[in-house]
Amino acid sequence: MTRFLGVRAAMRAGTEIQALAFTTEASKAYMAGFRRDGGSVKAQLDQRDTTFGDYRTKKE
């Protein structure tokens, strides 16, 4: 039981940060791309994530 201390607080903090992130210009522009371009979710995520070169878009 003690290993889960702070999980609720972390989830709440994450939720607050996510809510704030949706109001940034970068987030608004990214979401507008879905509506404007009508592309697939995968294509939009690839475009966003390739810049970072990690996880699923990492070049092997």
VOBA-1610 file (N, C-alpha, C; in pm, whole numbers, padded with zeros to 5 digits, always signed):
BEGIN
Met+00081-00119+00000Met+00000+00000+00000Met+00086+00126+00000Thr+00196+00126+00071Thr+00277+00248+00081Thr+00346+00283-00050Arg+00362+00189-00139Arg+00428+00221-00266Arg+00340+00304-00358Phe+00213+00319-00325Phe+00123+00397-00408Phe+00099+00538-00353Leu+00171+00575-00249Leu+00156+00709-00194Leu+00198+00811-00299Gly+00119+00911-00315Gly+00149+01017-00409Gly+00093+00995-00549Val+00041+00878-00577Val-00012+00850-00710Val-00132+00941-00739Arg-00219+00955-00645Arg-00336+01042-00667Arg-00293+01187-00688Ala-00199+01233-00610Ala-00150+01371-00626Ala-00085+01388-00762Ala-00009+01289-00805Ala+00056+01297-00935Ala-00046+01298-01048Met-00150+01219-01035Met-00255+01216-01137Met-00327+01350-01144Arg-00353+01408-01030Arg-00418+01540-01028Arg-00329+01646-01092Ala-00202+01644-01058Ala-00108+01741-01115Ala-00098+01723-01266Gly-00092+01600-01311Gly-00086+01572-01454Gly-00208+01621-01527Thr-00323+01605-01464Thr-00448+01652-01524Thr-00448+01803-01537Glu-00400+01872-01434Glu-00393+02018-01438Glu-00297+02065-01547Ile-00183+02002-01557Ile-00084+02040-01658Ile-00139+02016-01798Gln-00207+01905-01817Gln-00266+01875-01948Gln-00372+01978-01985Ala-00454+02017-01889Ala-00557+02118-01915Ala-00493+02250-01956Leu-00385+02287-01890Leu-00315+02411-01926Leu-00249+02399-02063Ala-00197+02282-02093Ala-00127+02263-02220Ala-00221+02281-02340Phe-00347+02248-02323Phe-00443+02263-02433Phe-00466+02409-02471Thr-00427+02500-02386Thr-00450+02642-02414Thr-00330+02709-02480Thr-00220+02638-02502Thr-00102+02699-02563Thr-00121+02713-02713Glu-00048+02806-02772Glu-00057+02829-02917Glu-00013+02704-02994Ala+00091+02637-02947Ala+00140+02517-03016Ala+00033+02408-03017Ser-00034+02390-02906Ser-00139+02288-02898Ser-00256+02323-02987Lys-00294+02450-02988Lys-00405+02493-03072Lys-00371+02473-03220Ala-00248+02504-03259Ala-00206+02486-03399Ala-00205+02338-03436Tyr-00157+02254-03345Tyr-00152+02110-03369Tyr-00293+02053-03387Met-00385+02092-03300Met-00522+02043-03309Met-00591+02095-03434Ala-00559+02217-03475Ala-00618+02273-03597Ala-00574+02192-03719Gly-00454+02135-03714Gly-00405+02051-03823Gly-00492+01930-03846Phe-00546+01873-03741Phe-00637+01759-03755Phe-00762+01801-03833Arg-00817+01913-03797Arg-00940+01960-03862Arg-00912+02005-04005Arg-00802+02077-04025Arg-00772+02135-04155Arg-00727+02029-04255Asp-00632+01946-04215Asp-00572+01851-04308Asp-00654+01724-04324Gly-00727+01688-04223Gly-00811+01569-04230Gly-00731+01440-04245Gly-00603+01443-04211Gly-00518+01326-04223Gly-00543+01226-04111Ser-00474+01115-04121Ser-00489+01012-04018Ser-00420+01056-03889Val-00463+00998-03781Val-00402+01027-03652Val-00255+00987-03655Lys-00225+00872-03714Lys-00086+00825-03720Lys+00002+00925-03795Ala-00046+00977-03907Ala+00033+01073-03984Ala+00057+01201-03905Gln-00044+01246-03834Gln-00029+01367-03753Gln+00069+01345-03639Leu+00061+01228-03575Leu+00155+01197-03467Leu+00297+01181-03519Asp+00311+01119-03634Asp+00444+01106-03695Asp+00506+01243-03721Gln+00426+01332-03774Gln+00475+01467-03804Gln+00519+01537-03675Arg+00441+01521-03571Arg+00473+01586-03444Arg+00595+01524-03377Asp+00603+01391-03376Asp+00704+01321-03296Asp+00838+01301-03365Thr+00844+01310-03496Thr+00969+01287-03568Thr+01077+01383-03523Thr+01040+01503-03488Thr+01135+01605-03444Thr+01218+01557-03325Phe+01157+01479-03238Phe+01223+01436-03116Phe+01309+01312-03136Gly+01279+01231-03236Gly+01359+01113-03266Gly+01360+01007-03157Asp+01250+00993-03087Asp+01245+00890-02984Asp+01119+00804-03000Tyr+01114+00699-02924Tyr+01003+00605-02924Tyr+00972+00550-03063Arg+00849+00560-03107Arg+00809+00491-03230Arg+00862+00556-03356Thr+00906+00683-03350Thr+00958+00749-03470Thr+01111+00746-03474Lys+01172+00677-03379Lys+01318+00670-03372Lys+01371+00594-03493Lys+01471+00651-03557Lys+01538+00585-03670Lys+01636+00482-03614Glu+01621+00362-03657Glu+01707+00252-03607Glu+01839+00251-03679
//
